[in-house]
Amino acid sequence: MSANAIWYVSPKKGSNVKVLVCKDYDILSRRAAALVASVVADDPKATLGLATGSSPVGMYQNLIKLYEDGILDFSKIKTINLDEYYPLDPSNDQSYHYFMNDNLFDHINIDKNNVHVPDGNAADINKAAEEYEKLINDNNGTDIQVLGIGQNGHIGFNEPADTFVGPTHVVELTESTIKANSRFFDKIEDVPTKAISMGIAGIMKAKKVLLVANGENKADAIAKTLEGPITPHVPASILQLHPDVTFIIDEAAASKLQEYRPE
Ligand code: GLP
């Protein structure tokens, strides 16, 4: 074990979540990339479930570096992204489609025919959601699902609600999410109020889950997710039930954990 990253375990019965607390964002990004890289190296035809947001940007940079160094080959890799704003054209520089090209796909040897992001511009958005769900199921889920986390505990765009929603669906974004994401737009009015998101079933179907989070503004969500009850009001809390989930977070995001103990 290196001093710049420490594994933590929960004393909570039945929780399988492993937590790696990293000294800073740089270490977090390298460790997260190493986990994804191991999946790509083990199976060159693996399906990666990918996420947008600022949290995984450093991880993507490290994956690009591993490709440039000749260590990783993405030519047969398939990707299924979590979510997309609706309505928003994929060519819009705020779309998640654009984000993925810009932060990863344009810099590696992936075949763009193997890349999947929900269609935020679909004429019939509910039909697009059904087709996306079929894609996930036909593929038998992903080999690893990368997740960030919203300040309100959302994963993908599965917002806090009274029930968990299983399939891919259209979401009404909460005020807190619109506010948090407005930092990427010129003004808050430009943030789409809806999105299309993989549901909880698609996420839980992944063989492995990797959640990355950094910064103090995620500390509450991380503590509730790992130490609170499993509830749709904190959507990420469902991950307590996944058999192979790793959180790679920085010290600030870990700062409100009470129960987790060094391994
Ligand atoms: C968005 C995305 C999520 C992401 C979250 C956190 O709402 N739909 O998938 O995890 O933001 O983003 P960030 O990593 O920028 O804090």
Residues whose N, C-alpha, C, O or C-beta is under 5 A from the ligand:
A	BS01	GLP	A51 T52 G53 S54 S55 D83 G148 I149 G150 G156 F157
